[in-house]
Amino acid sequence: MAGIIVGSTLLFGTWWLFRSHGKARLPRDTAAEQAAIRERAAKVAVRIDYLFLADDDLYDAGTGECLFKNWLHGDHPVKLFYDQAAKKIIGQYDCGFARYACDGTREAAMMMPTPPAFVRDTGKCVFVRNKDLWMAEADWQAFKFVHERQVTTIGIFLEGFFAENVQLLTDKTLIFRSANNLLRVDLESGSVKPTRIPLSEIGKRRSPDSRWVVGMLNGQFYCYDVDADEGKTIPVGRTAINDFLWLNNDRCLGLAAAKAIVVYDRLGHTLTEAATLPFACFKIGEPSPDGRYLFAAGGFEGRNVALADLEKKTAVPVSSRAGITWVSNDTFAFSRDVPDSDWRGMWFQKVGDNEKRIYVEPYLVANGRAQLLALPSAGLIVFSEKSGLREMKLDGTKFTEFVKLSRPPLNLLGIRE
């Protein structure tokens, strides 16, 4: 017993000695280094339109300068925002938000122990505590959750699987997947009951604000009002509409019978054909920023691509490509990483024109996402290639080697106002 006590005392003493020495040897920023940090942080506030995060490092696309290495000290946000009034950076994460000074120092966190579900654009969230639902509001000034209140008292919700099972959420209503059922929770009264929405994946069928859901049931196209718990229908017979894409909360596109794009006008409750496709398609892709143009894909692994013009009500084939990304309202970029020197590279195509190669090397496509970031306010595009980062003007001219890197960044993230 005495040997154990002596041994543990020696181990503790050794740990304390090295801990103390380690702390004493930690380098401190000199006055000059602190001044340099303050100078770079000041640039963040005035150069926000030019800034982007490449993996962990913050760059200025206008000057090519790396303002901060490992800017957020290991944090990896899903989205980044700039609070102009407070001159602070807001990072969004699965479990909430964190606030940073412009030098990347975390100042405050508004987090839940497990991921909550957020009501879009309101600052309210729903979370689980002791197997029941609670609501809270985000106080962005104090940067904490306030006005917590209990919603349900039935004890059936699990914290670890809550957020991923939330299908729809508004200020008043939550639709939640529980086993093989969808439950409708009235967030004002706390009542829980089965919903009439079909169980099939909601995904793209819900509106951006989660207030509306479209779908097909027994030969009827329907639009369901989540808060009112009622729906409107339009008979379509045997026509199957099997993919959807909301342009905003009032207009939704659908892929009808694999051969046409239809538009649902929620305010007028009408369903009209917008374009006939040149071949069978099974998926609707990314729309242009203004919502006029739309990609549809068909064939093996989606290699047949059609471009629909919703204004002219036409659709034409376009050649297959990787990492297709809109860079303006009428121009998109794509990448071809092939050995053939005539086809290899980065390409632009303006609607109505032929494709044009603008650079001999392709930009990277990682995890199905193009590593290309348009910064419209700065008039620039930044993209990742095997040797590092490059930038160019929005029209695909004036290429500049941005920075050489031994390992190209696999994630580019802009900062929104």
C-alpha positions in Angstrom: 0.0 0.0 0.0 2.8 2.4 0.9 4.6 1.6 -2.4 1.4 2.5 -4.3 1.2 5.8 -2.4 4.9 6.6 -3.0 4.7 5.7 -6.7 1.6 7.7 -7.3 3.1 10.7 -5.5 6.2 10.5 -7.7 4.1 10.3 -10.8 2.1 13.3 -9.8 5.2 15.3 -8.9 6.8 14.5 -12.3 3.5 15.5 -14.1 3.3 18.7 -12.2 7.0 19.6 -12.8 6.6 19.1 -16.6 3.2 20.8 -16.6 4.6 23.9 -14.8 7.7 24.0 -17.1 5.5 23.6 -20.2 3.3 26.5 -19.1 6.3 28.6 -18.4 7.8 27.9 -21.9 4.6 28.7 -23.9 5.6 31.5 -26.3 3.9 34.8 -25.9 3.1 37.1 -28.8 5.4 40.1 -28.8 4.0 43.6 -29.0 4.9 43.7 -32.7 3.1 40.4 -33.3 0.0 41.6 -31.4 0.0 44.8 -33.5 0.2 42.7 -36.7 -2.8 40.5 -35.5 -4.8 43.7 -34.8 -3.9 45.0 -38.3 -5.0 41.8 -40.0 -8.2 41.7 -38.0 -9.0 45.2 -39.0 -8.8 44.1 -42.7 -11.4 41.5 -42.0 -14.0 44.1 -41.2 -13.4 46.2 -44.4 -12.6 43.3 -46.8 -15.4 41.0 -45.9 -16.7 40.7 -49.6 -13.3 39.4 -50.6 -12.7 36.9 -47.8 -13.1 33.1 -47.8 -12.1 30.1 -45.8 -10.0 27.5 -47.5 -10.1 24.5 -45.1 -8.9 26.3 -42.0 -7.1 29.3 -43.4 -8.6 32.8 -44.2 -7.6 34.4 -47.5 -8.3 37.7 -49.2 -9.2 37.0 -52.8 -8.4 40.6 -53.8 -4.8 40.7 -52.6 -3.9 37.0 -52.4 -2.9 37.4 -48.7 -3.5 34.7 -46.2 -4.8 36.8 -43.3 -4.9 34.0 -40.7 -3.7 30.4 -40.6 -6.1 28.2 -38.7 -8.3 31.2 -38.3 -11.0 29.6 -36.1 -8.6 27.4 -34.2 -9.9 24.1 -35.3 -13.6 24.9 -35.5 -15.3 23.8 -38.8 -18.5 25.8 -39.3 -21.2 24.7 -41.8 -21.8 28.4 -42.7 -20.2 31.7 -41.8 -21.9 35.1 -41.4 -20.7 38.6 -40.7 -22.6 40.8 -38.2 -22.0 44.2 -39.7 -23.3 46.2 -36.7 -21.3 44.3 -34.1 -18.3 43.6 -36.5 -18.3 40.0 -35.4 -18.2 36.7 -37.2 -20.9 34.1 -36.6 -20.3 30.4 -37.3 -23.2 28.0 -37.7 -22.8 24.4 -36.4 -25.0 21.4 -36.0 -25.5 22.2 -32.3 -25.9 25.9 -32.6 -23.8 29.0 -33.2 -20.5 30.5 -32.1 -19.4 34.2 -32.2 -15.8 35.2 -33.0 -13.7 38.4 -33.0 -12.3 39.3 -36.4 -9.0 37.7 -35.5 -10.8 34.3 -35.1 -10.9 34.2 -31.3 -14.1 32.5 -30.1 -15.9 35.0 -27.8 -19.2 33.2 -27.1 -21.1 30.1 -27.9 -24.8 29.5 -28.2 -24.9 25.7 -28.2 -27.1 22.8 -27.1 -25.6 19.5 -25.9 -27.1 17.7 -28.9 -28.2 19.2 -32.3 -31.5 21.2 -32.0 -33.8 22.0 -34.8 -34.0 25.6 -35.9 -37.0 27.5 -37.2 -35.8 29.2 -40.3 -35.0 32.9 -40.0 -36.6 33.4 -36.6 -33.9 32.5 -34.1 -36.2 29.9 -32.4 -35.2 26.3 -31.9 -36.7 23.0 -30.6 -34.6 20.6 -28.6 -35.0 17.5 -26.3 -34.6 17.6 -22.6 -35.5 14.5 -20.4 -37.2 12.9 -23.5 -39.6 15.8 -24.0 -39.6 18.7 -26.4 -38.6 22.2 -25.3 -38.4 25.5 -27.2 -36.0 28.4 -26.8 -35.2 31.7 -28.5 -31.9 33.0 -29.6 -30.8 36.3 -28.0 -28.2 37.5 -30.5 -27.0 40.4 -28.4 -26.3 38.4 -25.2 -25.6 35.4 -27.5 -27.5 32.8 -25.5 -30.7 30.9 -25.6 -33.6 32.5 -23.6 -37.3 32.0 -22.8 -37.0 28.2 -22.6 -40.3 26.5 -22.2 -41.5 22.9 -22.2 -43.7 21.8 -25.1 -44.6 18.1 -24.5 -45.0 15.9 -21.4 -45.1 12.4 -23.0 -41.4 11.4 -22.7 -40.9 9.7 -26.1 -38.2 11.8 -27.7 -34.5 10.8 -27.8 -31.8 13.6 -27.8 -29.3 11.8 -30.0 -31.6 11.2 -32.9 -33.9 14.2 -32.6 -32.6 16.7 -35.2 -32.1 14.1 -38.0 -35.7 13.0 -37.6 -37.3 16.4 -37.8 -39.0 16.7 -41.2 -40.7 20.1 -40.9 -40.5 22.9 -38.4 -42.3 26.2 -38.3 -43.1 28.6 -35.4 -46.2 26.6 -34.6 -45.7 23.1 -35.9 -43.2 20.3 -35.9 -43.4 17.1 -38.0 -41.2 14.4 -36.6 -40.4 10.9 -37.8 -40.8 8.3 -35.1 -40.1 4.7 -36.2 -42.5 4.2 -39.2 -44.8 7.1 -38.3 -44.8 10.8 -38.8 -46.0 12.8 -35.8 -47.4 16.3 -35.8 -46.6 18.3 -32.8 -48.5 21.5 -32.0 -45.8 23.7 -30.5 -48.3 26.0 -28.8 -50.6 23.4 -27.1 -48.1 20.5 -26.9 -50.5 18.0 -28.5 -49.0 15.1 -30.5 -50.8 13.1 -33.1 -50.2 11.2 -36.4 -50.0 13.4 -39.5 -51.7 12.9 -42.9 -48.5 13.5 -44.9 -47.4 10.4 -46.7 -44.3 8.7 -45.1 -42.1 8.9 -48.3 -39.0 11.1 -48.0 -40.0 14.7 -47.7 -36.6 16.1 -48.7 -37.0 18.5 -51.7 -40.8 18.5 -51.3 -40.8 21.0 -48.4 -40.8 24.7 -49.0 -37.7 26.7 -47.8 -39.7 28.0 -44.8 -41.1 24.4 -44.1 -44.6 25.8 -44.2 -45.7 23.8 -47.3 -45.2 20.3 -48.6 -46.0 19.1 -52.1 -46.4 15.5 -53.4 -48.5 12.9 -55.1 -51.2 10.7 -53.7 -53.8 8.6 -55.5 -53.6 10.5 -58.8 -53.7 13.9 -57.0 -51.0 16.5 -56.8 -51.3 18.1 -53.3 -49.9 21.0 -51.4 -50.2 20.6 -47.6 -50.3 23.5 -45.2 -48.3 22.4 -42.2 -49.7 24.9 -39.7 -53.3 24.6 -40.8 -53.1 20.8 -41.1 -55.0 20.8 -44.4 -54.1 20.5 -48.1 -55.3 21.4 -51.6 -55.2 19.0 -54.5 -55.1 19.1 -58.3 -56.1 16.0 -60.3 -53.3 14.7 -62.6 -54.5 11.2 -63.4 -51.7 8.8 -64.2 -49.0 11.5 -64.6 -46.3 10.9 -62.0 -44.4 13.8 -60.6 -41.4 12.3 -59.0 -38.9 15.0 -58.2 -39.5 18.5 -56.9 -37.5 21.8 -56.3 -38.9 24.9 -54.6 -37.6 28.2 -56.1 -39.1 30.1 -53.3 -42.0 29.7 -50.9 -44.5 30.4 -53.6 -43.2 28.5 -56.7 -42.2 24.8 -56.9 -40.9 22.9 -59.9 -41.8 19.3 -60.6 -40.5 16.6 -63.0 -43.6 15.1 -64.6 -43.5 11.6 -66.2 -39.7 12.0 -66.7 -40.4 14.2 -69.7 -41.5 17.6 -68.7 -40.9 20.4 -66.1 -44.0 21.7 -64.5 -44.5 24.7 -62.2 -46.8 24.8 -59.2 -47.9 28.4 -58.3 -49.0 28.1 -54.7 -50.7 31.4 -54.5 -52.9 30.7 -57.5 -53.0 26.9 -56.8 -52.2 26.1 -60.5 -50.0 23.5 -62.1 -48.7 24.3 -65.6 -46.1 22.8 -67.9 -42.9 24.9 -68.2 -40.8 22.9 -70.6 -40.7 19.6 -72.5 -37.4 17.7 -72.0 -35.4 16.3 -74.9 -35.0 12.9 -73.2 -36.2 11.1 -70.1 -34.9 12.6 -66.9 -35.2 11.4 -63.3 -33.7 14.3 -61.3 -33.9 18.1 -61.2 -30.6 19.9 -60.5 -29.4 23.3 -59.4 -31.4 26.3 -60.7 -29.6 29.5 -61.8 -29.4 32.2 -59.2 -32.4 34.1 -60.6 -34.4 30.8 -61.0 -34.9 31.2 -64.8 -32.8 28.2 -65.9 -32.7 24.6 -64.5 -30.7 21.4 -65.1 -32.4 18.0 -65.4 -30.5 14.7 -65.5 -31.2 11.3 -67.0 -29.5 8.3 -68.4 -26.9 6.1 -66.7 -25.6 7.8 -63.6 -27.3 11.1 -64.7 -24.9 11.5 -67.6 -27.6 12.9 -69.9 -28.1 16.6 -69.0 -30.8 19.0 -70.2 -30.9 22.7 -69.6 -34.5 24.1 -69.3 -35.4 27.8 -69.9 -38.5 28.4 -67.8 -39.1 31.8 -69.4 -39.0 30.6 -73.0 -40.4 27.2 -72.0 -37.7 25.3 -73.9 -35.1 22.7 -73.0 -32.0 21.6 -74.9 -29.3 18.9 -74.3 -25.9 20.0 -72.9 -22.8 17.9 -72.7 -22.0 15.8 -69.6 -19.5 17.3 -67.1 -18.4 17.3 -63.4 -18.9 19.8 -60.7 -21.4 22.0 -62.6 -21.9 25.3 -60.9 -23.6 28.5 -61.8 -21.3 31.5 -61.7 -23.9 34.1 -62.8 -27.6 34.2 -63.8 -26.9 32.8 -67.3 -23.4 31.2 -67.2 -22.2 28.0 -65.5 -18.8 26.4 -65.0 -17.8 22.7 -65.2 -14.7 20.6 -64.9 -13.3 17.8 -67.0 -10.5 15.8 -65.3 -9.6 13.5 -68.3 -6.3 12.7 -70.0 -7.3 14.1 -73.4 -5.7 17.5 -73.7 -8.4 18.8 -75.9 -11.1 18.1 -73.4 -9.2 18.4 -70.1 -9.7 21.6 -68.1 -12.1 24.1 -66.7 -15.0 25.2 -69.0 -17.6 28.0 -69.1 -20.8 28.0 -71.0 -23.3 30.8 -71.4 -26.9 29.9 -72.1 -27.4 29.9 -75.8 -23.6 29.7 -76.6 -21.1 26.9 -77.1 -19.0 25.7 -74.2 -15.6 27.4 -73.9 -12.5 26.2 -72.2 -11.0 28.9 -70.1 -8.2 27.0 -68.3 -6.2 23.9 -69.1 -6.5 22.3 -65.6 -9.8 21.2 -64.0 -11.0 22.5 -60.7 -11.4 20.0 -58.0 -14.6 18.2 -57.2 -14.6 16.7 -53.7 -17.4 14.8 -52.0 -19.6 15.6 -55.0 -19.1 19.4 -54.5 -17.3 21.7 -56.9 -14.5 23.4 -55.1 -15.3 26.7 -56.8 -16.5 29.8 -55.0 -18.1 32.8 -56.7 -17.7 36.1 -54.8 -20.1 38.4 -56.8 -19.5 41.5 -54.6 -15.8 41.2 -55.3 -16.3 40.3 -59.0 -14.1 37.2 -58.5 -14.1 33.4 -58.6 -11.8 31.3 -56.5 -11.2 27.7 -57.2 -9.1 24.8 -56.0 -6.8 22.8 -58.2 -4.1 20.2 -57.5 -1.3 22.7 -57.1 -3.3 25.1 -54.8 -5.7 28.0 -55.4 -6.4 30.2 -58.4 -8.7 33.1 -59.0 -10.2 34.8 -62.0 -12.8 37.5 -62.9 -16.4 36.5 -63.0 -16.4 36.4 -66.8 -13.6 33.8 -66.8 -10.8 36.1 -67.7 -7.6 37.4 -66.0 -6.4 34.3 -64.3 -4.1 34.7 -61.3 -2.2 32.0 -59.5 -3.4 32.7 -56.0 -1.2 30.5 -53.8 0.8 27.3 -54.2 0.0 24.6 -51.7 1.4 21.1 -51.1 -2.1 19.9 -50.4 -5.1 21.6 -52.2 -7.9 22.7 -49.9 -11.0 20.5 -50.2 -13.5 23.0 -48.8 -14.1 26.6 -49.8 -16.5 28.7 -47.6 -17.6 32.2 -48.2 -18.8 34.7 -45.6 -22.3 36.0 -45.9 -23.6 39.4 -44.6 
